[in-house]
Amino acid sequence: EGSIKNILVIPPLLKGALVASQRVRNPSTWEIEFDRVGNMLGPFKLPMKQFEPGDQIRLWEIIYLDDDLRIMRARRAET
């Protein structure tokens, strides 16, 4: 339970960050509720996307996880 910040970097031009709340359903399935996403394209900061509460909920099925790498399957949670 809590919040996470997921960062994606694709050098040299793209960097993105997702801020979300997290609920662990079981050791391999996390429920992620998007709060906001921000992106940079090179030196340009793109407008931040803010999500309405309950609008974007995903299930992340963790395949592999360590301190540096996460491999997962993601799908929209059924409401």
Secondary structure, 3 states (H helix, E strand, C coil): CEEEEEEEEECCCEEEEEEEEEEEEECCEEEEEEEEEEEEECCEECCCEECCCCCCEEEEEEEEECCCCEEEEEEECCC
